[in-house]
Amino acid sequence: MRKLVGIAVAIALVVIVVKFPSDAATWVRALVGTGSDIIDGFVSFIRQAF
């Protein structure tokens, strides 16, 4: 069952990228930006702690 859900999610992602490439690119940029902000915040915390 878990494998079936994974395959369904993968197919959905491919369909989104094919049908709405600009939206998918915007979402990826937003996720990368959020990830970068999280890493920057963690590094700032570590610097202040030591």
Phi, psi and omega per residue, in radians:
M1 nan -0.742 -3.126
R2 -1.108 -0.676 3.115
K3 -1.143 -0.671 3.122
L4 -1.113 -0.720 3.104
V5 -1.127 -0.725 3.104
G6 -1.067 -0.740 3.112
I7 -1.139 -0.734 3.129
A8 -1.099 -0.712 3.106
V9 -1.143 -0.734 3.125
A10 -1.082 -0.752 3.114
I11 -1.116 -0.735 3.128
A12 -1.079 -0.726 3.122
L13 -1.118 -0.716 3.112
V14 -1.114 -0.745 3.130
V15 -1.097 -0.746 3.118
I16 -1.084 -0.776 -3.128
V17 -1.128 -0.666 -3.114
V18 -1.294 -0.753 -3.076
K19 -1.400 -0.594 -3.056
F20 -2.305 1.175 -3.050
P21 -1.125 -0.642 -3.120
S22 -1.219 -0.677 3.077
D23 -1.127 -0.734 3.129
A24 -1.095 -0.708 3.114
A25 -1.136 -0.681 3.104
T26 -1.116 -0.736 3.129
W27 -1.124 -0.710 3.135
V28 -1.139 -0.752 3.099
R29 -1.050 -0.711 3.131
A30 -1.138 -0.720 3.118
L31 -1.142 -0.730 3.120
V32 -1.126 -0.722 3.101
G33 -1.091 -0.727 3.113
T34 -1.141 -0.743 3.099
G35 -1.081 -0.711 3.114
S36 -1.129 -0.720 3.109
D37 -1.112 -0.675 3.123
I38 -1.137 -0.777 3.131
I39 -1.123 -0.756 3.113
D40 -1.069 -0.728 3.103
G41 -1.119 -0.706 3.127
F42 -1.147 -0.764 3.124
V43 -1.099 -0.728 3.104
S44 -1.082 -0.723 3.107
F45 -1.084 -0.809 -3.141
I46 -1.081 -0.745 3.123
R47 -1.082 -0.707 -3.124
Q48 -1.277 -0.520 -3.115
A49 -1.269 -0.530 -3.112
F50 -1.962 nan nan
